[in-house]
Amino acid sequence: MRYDFLIETYETERVKVVSTWSEFRDGEMRRRPRDDDPRGRNIHEHMVHQCVSEDLWFRNMLGIDVNAPPLPAAETRLEFMKRYAEDSANRLAALRTKDEPWWEGETKFFDVLRSRAWVMTRRIAHTAHHRGQQIAMLRMLGHALHSNYGPTADTGGLMQNHAPTIYAYQSLEQTFAGESAGGRKSPLPDVGGKVVTERSEQK
């Protein structure tokens, strides 16, 4: 099916959302990029937005309702991770039942008509945009970063220098078990002195 790539992308993107949330600490849920500036979402607000926004897009634009509340009963970091993982898994299962005419059919995207394939592409981009903000926030908070797409400054630097990709966990099941136990992420190497950007000022 020509739209399998969208299903496969959503399958990996949902894992990346949960992985990013696992990198925060419970005590950081109310931190903002600038603590005195309410214009920047804190991580709790980011989690609410991801869960509520994705629920609305899927129900109203794609006609996929997982019949579950978008937010967890207890709005803790771990419960947000579990809620989003469960709901997105059910959305993924629904997407796998759709045929090409469904993907090519039009739906209302706010005030215009677009194909469902177009809407799904925009939804993936929307999620990646906010996840990028959260990863930048992790760096502002002084975290060492595991891989989300590929190598990071903390896994070895640049891909072209053969830096490794090191995920915090190898599966969602390991993520929930590890975070429930206080954090059991993969260890990061000592990468002191490695070049981490294409225009690095490092000597």
C-alpha positions in Angstrom: 0.0 0.0 0.0 1.5 3.3 -1.1 0.8 5.0 2.2 2.5 2.4 4.4 5.3 4.9 4.9 3.0 7.2 6.8 1.9 4.4 9.1 5.5 3.4 9.6 6.6 6.9 10.4 3.8 7.4 12.9 4.8 4.1 14.5 8.3 5.4 15.2 7.3 9.0 16.0 5.0 7.9 18.9 8.0 6.1 20.4 10.1 9.2 20.1 7.6 11.2 22.0 7.6 8.8 24.9 11.4 8.6 24.8 11.7 12.4 25.0 9.4 12.5 28.0 11.5 9.9 29.7 14.5 12.2 29.6 12.8 14.7 31.9 12.8 14.5 35.7 9.6 14.6 37.7 10.7 17.8 39.4 11.0 19.6 36.0 7.4 19.3 34.9 6.7 23.0 35.7 9.9 24.4 34.3 9.7 26.8 31.3 12.5 27.9 28.9 12.5 31.1 30.9 11.0 30.7 34.4 9.5 34.2 34.4 8.0 34.1 30.9 4.7 32.2 30.6 4.8 32.4 26.8 7.0 29.3 26.7 5.2 26.0 27.5 6.4 24.1 30.5 6.9 20.3 30.0 3.5 19.6 31.7 1.8 21.9 29.3 3.7 20.2 26.4 2.4 16.8 27.5 -1.2 18.1 27.8 -0.9 19.7 24.3 0.4 16.6 22.7 -2.3 14.3 24.1 -5.2 16.7 23.6 -4.1 18.0 20.2 -3.5 14.5 18.7 -6.8 13.3 20.1 -8.6 16.2 18.4 -6.8 15.8 15.1 -7.5 12.1 14.9 -11.1 12.3 15.9 -12.2 15.4 14.0 -10.0 15.2 10.9 -9.3 11.5 10.5 -12.4 10.0 12.1 -10.4 7.8 14.4 -11.6 7.8 18.0 -9.9 5.5 20.5 -12.7 6.0 23.0 -10.4 7.0 25.9 -9.8 10.2 27.7 -6.8 12.0 26.2 -5.3 12.9 29.6 -4.3 10.5 32.4 -6.3 10.6 35.7 -3.0 11.5 37.5 -1.1 14.0 35.5 2.4 12.8 36.4 5.2 12.3 33.9 5.0 8.5 33.9 1.2 8.5 33.6 1.3 10.9 30.7 3.8 8.5 29.0 1.5 5.5 29.6 -1.6 7.3 28.5 0.0 8.6 25.2 1.6 5.2 24.5 -1.7 3.4 24.9 -3.8 5.8 22.9 -1.3 6.2 20.1 -1.0 2.4 19.8 -4.7 2.2 19.3 -4.5 4.9 16.6 -1.7 3.0 14.9 -3.9 -0.1 14.9 -6.7 1.8 13.3 -4.4 3.3 10.6 -3.3 -0.1 9.6 -6.9 -1.0 8.6 -7.2 1.9 6.1 -6.9 1.4 2.4 -5.6 3.8 -0.3 -9.0 5.4 -1.1 -9.4 6.3 2.6 -5.9 8.0 2.6 -6.7 9.8 -0.7 -10.2 10.9 0.4 -10.7 14.5 1.5 -11.4 15.7 5.0 -11.8 19.1 6.7 -8.5 20.5 7.9 -9.7 23.5 10.0 -11.3 25.6 7.3 -10.0 23.9 4.1 -10.3 20.5 2.5 -7.2 18.2 2.4 -6.5 14.6 1.8 -6.1 12.4 4.8 -2.6 11.6 3.7 -1.8 15.4 3.7 -3.4 15.7 7.2 -1.3 12.8 8.6 1.9 14.3 7.1 1.1 17.6 8.8 0.3 15.8 12.1 3.6 14.1 12.1 5.4 17.4 11.4 3.4 19.1 14.2 4.5 16.4 16.7 8.1 16.7 15.6 8.0 20.5 16.0 6.9 20.3 19.6 9.3 17.4 20.4 12.2 19.5 19.1 11.2 22.3 21.5 11.2 19.8 24.3 14.7 18.4 23.4 16.0 22.0 23.3 14.5 22.4 26.8 16.3 19.3 28.0 19.6 20.9 26.9 18.7 24.2 28.6 18.1 22.2 31.8 21.6 20.7 31.5 20.7 17.1 30.6 22.9 14.8 28.7 20.9 13.6 25.7 20.4 10.1 24.4 19.5 9.6 20.7 16.1 10.5 19.4 16.8 10.3 15.7 20.6 9.7 15.6 23.8 10.6 17.4 23.9 13.5 19.8 26.7 15.5 21.4 26.5 13.0 24.3 26.6 9.8 22.2 29.6 10.8 20.2 29.0 13.9 18.0 28.4 13.8 14.3 27.0 11.0 12.2 29.7 11.5 9.5 32.3 10.8 12.1 30.7 7.5 12.9 29.2 8.5 16.2 26.9 5.8 17.5 23.1 6.1 18.0 22.3 5.3 21.7 18.7 5.2 22.7 17.7 5.6 26.4 15.7 2.3 26.1 15.2 -0.3 23.5 11.4 -0.5 23.7 8.4 1.1 25.3 8.2 -1.8 27.7 11.8 -1.2 28.9 11.0 2.5 29.1 8.1 2.0 31.5 9.9 -0.6 33.6 13.1 1.5 33.8 11.3 4.8 34.6 9.0 3.1 37.1 12.2 1.9 38.9 13.7 5.4 39.0 15.5 5.4 35.6 17.6 2.7 34.0 18.7 4.4 30.8 21.5 3.1 28.6 24.8 4.5 29.8 26.4 7.3 27.7 30.0 7.2 26.7 32.7 9.7 27.6 32.9 11.8 24.5 35.0 14.7 25.7 36.6 16.7 22.8 34.4 15.2 20.0 33.3 17.7 17.4 29.5 18.0 17.6 28.5 20.5 14.9 29.5 21.2 11.3 30.7 24.7 12.2 32.2 23.9 15.6 34.4 26.5 17.3 36.2 23.7 19.1 40.0 23.7 18.6 
